[in-house]
Amino acid sequence: MEAEAQVNGVDVPIEKLRPLTKRKINTRTNKGFKRILASVKAVGLIEPFCVYPEDGEFVILDGYLRYLVCQELDVTVVPCILYDDKEAYTFNRMVNRLSPHQEMRMLRESLKSIDEKTVAQAFGMRSIRHRSTPTLLRNLHPKVAGAYENDELGRTAAQEMICVKPERQVEMLKEMRRVGDVSPAFIRALVLKTPSSQRNPRQPRRVGWSSDAARRKQLVAKLEDAEKQHDFYTRLYRQYSEDLVAVTLYVKKLLSNPRVLAHLQQRHPETLQDIQAALDR
């Protein structure tokens, strides 16, 4: 096992930082820069730089946009995580992206102690009301909401689900799991197949796909193809199961013959052992 890289926290004057590579970034239009700038202005610099020492300076491994923001704001000293070896840099692989539900939950928790305007500024947005409201979850059946919270369904897929009533949502979720397809396209096909009595009158289908006849036909064809594939494999599995039962009964009957059993014990003991182990499962 390789030795772990030694890391230390240290405050470093910004003039001693040196970017690993100098990228040309238009700070007036770059969304990442503007978002970090808004965040630092609102709540300060929270995430430290990742650096390693070289020739009396500190090379930035992670934090180039933060470096530009700090220069913009005339920050003089910044917190850094100091690595003794640049080869230890694996930060991109360590990043865990937030799911839509986790992001929404994080925003709600932030609003318990910080006002909405400050949180919005930290994200570089005018408002976060449309992202933090629980409207989507309120319109989902508890079982479907659970699938969304567990990241089984994405945000777009969950939004398509509310086109039908909660009871129908559960039926659709069961069908999606049955065929192994939780994509928005498959959900739209199920919505098209849903009787009008099970539709949600307060949530009409999205115009982008529901008004396009060719798109509707394509979605229905996708649903029919998925159902046919599932039925085919179900029949195949049933046939294999029946064949396996028949073979098992035949082998058991064969081993009940003393002469066959004695022959296998003398000539093929390992094969007999494997057969008996298989029969015991």
Wavefront OBJ file of the C-alpha trace (Angstrom):
o trace
v 0.000 0.000 0.000
v 1.310 3.445 -0.938
v 2.083 5.887 1.866
v -0.507 8.622 2.279
v 0.498 12.106 1.212
v 1.259 14.494 4.072
v -1.162 17.424 4.152
v -1.262 20.523 6.373
v -3.451 23.574 6.670
v -1.666 26.904 6.291
v -2.458 30.547 5.515
v -0.556 31.777 2.469
v -0.089 35.349 1.155
v -1.827 35.517 -2.218
v 1.258 36.924 -3.940
v 3.022 33.627 -3.236
v 0.390 31.578 -5.073
v 1.128 30.471 -8.635
v -1.455 28.857 -10.946
v -0.565 25.409 -12.263
v -1.691 26.534 -15.722
v -2.798 29.973 -16.818
v -6.156 29.730 -18.549
v -7.693 32.641 -20.378
v -10.992 33.370 -18.643
v -13.306 36.270 -19.334
v -14.286 37.195 -15.793
v -17.120 39.366 -17.094
v -18.971 36.454 -18.688
v -17.683 33.291 -16.988
v -20.556 31.887 -14.892
v -18.276 29.931 -12.574
v -16.256 33.043 -11.742
v -19.377 35.140 -11.173
v -20.909 32.487 -8.917
v -17.779 32.208 -6.769
v -17.450 35.998 -6.661
v -21.016 36.301 -5.377
v -20.406 33.546 -2.816
v -17.205 35.112 -1.444
v -18.875 38.511 -1.202
v -21.835 37.020 0.683
v -20.226 34.524 3.081
v -16.469 34.837 2.583
v -13.935 32.320 1.284
v -14.947 28.936 2.704
v -13.185 26.316 0.586
v -9.373 26.388 0.913
v -6.944 26.218 -1.990
v -5.084 22.973 -2.660
v -1.395 23.738 -3.218
v 2.100 22.293 -3.085
v 5.389 24.160 -2.480
v 7.825 24.711 -5.335
v 10.741 27.162 -5.621
v 9.557 29.318 -2.733
v 6.025 29.612 -4.104
v 2.815 27.588 -3.777
v 1.427 26.032 -6.955
v -2.383 25.970 -7.106
v -3.691 22.476 -7.819
v -7.310 23.300 -7.120
v -8.819 26.781 -6.883
v -7.870 28.786 -9.963
v -11.213 30.600 -10.183
v -11.076 31.321 -6.448
v -7.602 32.733 -7.028
v -8.941 35.145 -9.663
v -11.831 36.111 -7.375
v -9.448 36.847 -4.487
v -7.351 39.026 -6.778
v -10.506 40.844 -7.856
v -11.473 41.479 -4.223
v -7.913 42.380 -3.091
v -7.722 39.504 -0.619
v -4.200 39.358 0.804
v -4.052 36.010 2.663
v -5.934 32.812 1.833
v -6.362 29.412 3.570
v -4.628 26.522 1.833
v -4.272 22.788 2.162
v -0.577 22.101 1.661
v 0.424 18.864 -0.088
v 4.008 17.674 -0.114
v 3.679 16.081 -3.553
v 1.699 17.284 -6.562
v 1.276 13.667 -7.683
v -1.070 13.224 -4.718
v -3.594 15.498 -6.453
v -6.829 13.512 -6.831
v -9.373 16.155 -5.905
v -11.520 15.882 -9.038
v -12.089 12.206 -8.305
v -13.067 13.036 -4.735
v -15.813 15.508 -5.658
v -19.329 14.277 -4.881
v -21.977 16.028 -6.969
v -25.213 16.891 -5.203
v -28.380 15.274 -6.474
v -31.314 17.649 -7.171
v -33.044 16.550 -3.979
v -29.886 16.925 -1.874
v -29.376 20.403 -3.290
v -32.964 21.363 -2.479
v -32.630 19.973 1.064
v -29.358 21.864 1.548
v -31.014 25.115 0.481
v -33.891 24.566 2.901
v -31.492 23.912 5.769
v -29.565 27.072 4.884
v -32.779 29.123 5.023
v -33.316 28.086 8.656
v -30.399 30.253 9.774
v -29.640 32.545 6.803
v -32.034 34.840 4.997
v -33.054 33.967 1.434
v -31.333 36.995 -0.106
v -27.944 36.037 1.384
v -28.249 32.406 0.274
v -29.240 33.503 -3.239
v -26.251 35.859 -3.387
v -23.944 33.037 -2.304
v -25.161 31.030 -5.299
v -24.910 34.036 -7.622
v -28.672 34.040 -8.208
v -31.419 36.621 -7.849
v -33.723 34.182 -6.077
v -33.737 30.555 -4.963
v -37.452 30.340 -4.296
v -38.089 28.220 -7.405
v -35.392 25.744 -6.303
v -36.158 25.480 -2.600
v -39.949 25.184 -2.606
v -41.364 21.717 -1.844
v -44.008 21.965 -4.593
v -42.628 19.014 -6.539
v -42.618 16.651 -3.552
v -46.128 17.706 -2.559
v -47.426 16.554 -5.932
v -45.742 13.151 -5.776
v -47.100 10.010 -4.138
v -44.993 9.165 -1.029
v -43.553 6.074 -2.737
v -42.578 8.096 -5.809
v -41.220 10.905 -3.624
v -39.091 8.292 -1.867
v -37.709 7.109 -5.215
v -36.872 10.734 -6.069
v -35.178 11.352 -2.721
v -33.111 8.166 -3.186
v -32.025 9.396 -6.649
v -33.833 6.564 -8.424
v -35.663 9.283 -10.352
v -34.137 12.489 -11.661
v -35.766 15.906 -11.405
v -37.108 15.854 -14.984
v -38.514 12.348 -14.528
v -40.229 13.367 -11.280
v -41.721 16.450 -12.937
v -43.210 14.283 -15.694
v -44.758 11.992 -13.059
v -46.954 14.746 -11.658
v -48.878 14.826 -14.950
v -50.922 11.938 -13.528
v -52.713 11.338 -10.236
v -50.766 9.866 -7.290
v -52.341 6.399 -7.614
v -51.300 6.218 -11.262
v -47.804 7.412 -10.321
v -47.371 4.304 -8.173
v -48.507 2.075 -11.061
v -46.067 3.809 -13.400
v -43.199 3.468 -10.919
v -43.914 -0.246 -10.632
v -43.930 -0.602 -14.429
v -40.688 1.387 -14.744
v -38.976 -0.861 -12.232
v -40.386 -3.938 -13.934
v -38.801 -3.092 -17.282
v -35.756 -1.353 -15.802
v -36.368 2.024 -17.461
v -36.822 5.207 -15.386
v -36.024 7.662 -18.166
v -38.233 10.723 -18.818
v -38.978 9.368 -22.315
v -40.416 6.144 -20.918
v -42.429 8.078 -18.327
v -43.903 10.244 -21.088
v -44.929 7.099 -22.939
v -46.685 5.870 -19.798
v -48.378 9.257 -19.426
v -49.708 8.976 -22.982
v -51.081 5.536 -22.146
v -52.813 6.835 -19.009
v -56.625 7.226 -19.271
v -57.900 10.786 -18.930
v -59.604 9.858 -15.652
v -56.175 9.194 -14.114
v -54.548 12.359 -15.424
v -53.816 15.300 -13.168
v -56.099 18.124 -14.406
v -54.017 20.718 -12.543
v -50.810 19.614 -14.255
v -51.197 19.379 -18.055
v -48.570 17.624 -20.118
v -45.662 19.688 -21.316
v -46.264 21.223 -24.706
v -42.744 20.406 -25.898
v -43.537 16.733 -26.429
v -47.291 16.303 -25.939
v -48.299 18.440 -28.942
v -45.931 16.747 -31.388
v -47.755 13.851 -33.075
v -44.541 12.248 -34.339
v -42.985 12.490 -30.885
v -46.060 10.930 -29.271
v -45.954 8.066 -31.756
v -42.258 7.518 -31.022
v -42.908 7.446 -27.271
v -45.734 4.935 -27.602
v -43.528 2.744 -29.808
v -40.827 2.879 -27.105
v -43.324 1.719 -24.506
v -44.602 -1.125 -26.681
v -41.045 -2.248 -27.438
v -40.158 -2.290 -23.729
v -43.266 -4.315 -22.934
v -42.521 -6.806 -25.717
v -38.940 -7.266 -24.519
v -40.069 -7.791 -20.955
v -42.724 -10.318 -22.015
v -40.152 -12.184 -24.148
v -37.653 -12.516 -21.311
v -40.431 -13.420 -18.870
v -41.532 -16.291 -21.123
v -37.913 -17.344 -21.648
v -37.261 -17.358 -17.898
v -40.417 -19.387 -17.299
v -39.349 -21.945 -19.910
v -35.842 -22.197 -18.447
v -37.330 -22.703 -14.982
v -39.586 -25.497 -16.207
v -36.679 -27.173 -18.014
v -34.501 -26.902 -14.897
v -37.154 -28.563 -12.751
v -37.488 -31.411 -15.268
v -33.708 -31.935 -15.417
v -33.440 -31.854 -11.611
v -36.112 -34.540 -11.223
v -34.418 -36.675 -13.871
v -30.984 -36.419 -12.216
v -32.418 -37.233 -8.794
v -34.131 -40.298 -10.246
v -30.874 -41.283 -11.975
v -28.890 -41.057 -8.738
v -31.456 -43.229 -6.984
v -30.198 -46.099 -9.137
v -27.593 -47.961 -7.008
v -25.510 -49.016 -10.033
v -25.310 -45.466 -11.425
v -24.472 -44.066 -8.000
v -21.739 -46.688 -7.394
v -20.211 -45.993 -10.826
v -20.028 -42.265 -10.170
v -18.568 -42.785 -6.700
v -15.793 -44.984 -8.084
v -14.991 -43.283 -11.388
v -16.167 -39.670 -11.019
v -16.366 -38.736 -7.320
v -15.731 -35.016 -7.915
v -18.458 -34.796 -10.556
v -20.869 -36.571 -8.218
v -20.009 -34.116 -5.465
v -20.721 -31.140 -7.758
v -24.045 -32.673 -8.843
v -25.167 -33.273 -5.269
v -24.144 -29.743 -4.276
v -26.197 -28.340 -7.147
v -29.233 -30.420 -6.166
v -29.020 -29.179 -2.589
v -29.325 -25.516 -3.614
l 1 2 3 4 5 6 7 8 9 10 11 12 13 14 15 16 17 18 19 20 21 22 23 24 25 26 27 28 29 30 31 32 33 34 35 36 37 38 39 40 41 42 43 44 45 46 47 48 49 50 51 52 53 54 55 56 57 58 59 60 61 62 63 64 65 66 67 68 69 70 71 72 73 74 75 76 77 78 79 80 81 82 83 84 85 86 87 88 89 90 91 92 93 94 95 96 97 98 99 100 101 102 103 104 105 106 107 108 109 110 111 112 113 114 115 116 117 118 119 120 121 122 123 124 125 126 127 128 129 130 131 132 133 134 135 136 137 138 139 140 141 142 143 144 145 146 147 148 149 150 151 152 153 154 155 156 157 158 159 160 161 162 163 164 165 166 167 168 169 170 171 172 173 174 175 176 177 178 179 180 181 182 183 184 185 186 187 188 189 190 191 192 193 194 195 196 197 198 199 200 201 202 203 204 205 206 207 208 209 210 211 212 213 214 215 216 217 218 219 220 221 222 223 224 225 226 227 228 229 230 231 232 233 234 235 236 237 238 239 240 241 242 243 244 245 246 247 248 249 250 251 252 253 254 255 256 257 258 259 260 261 262 263 264 265 266 267 268 269 270 271 272 273 274 275 276 277 278 279 280 281
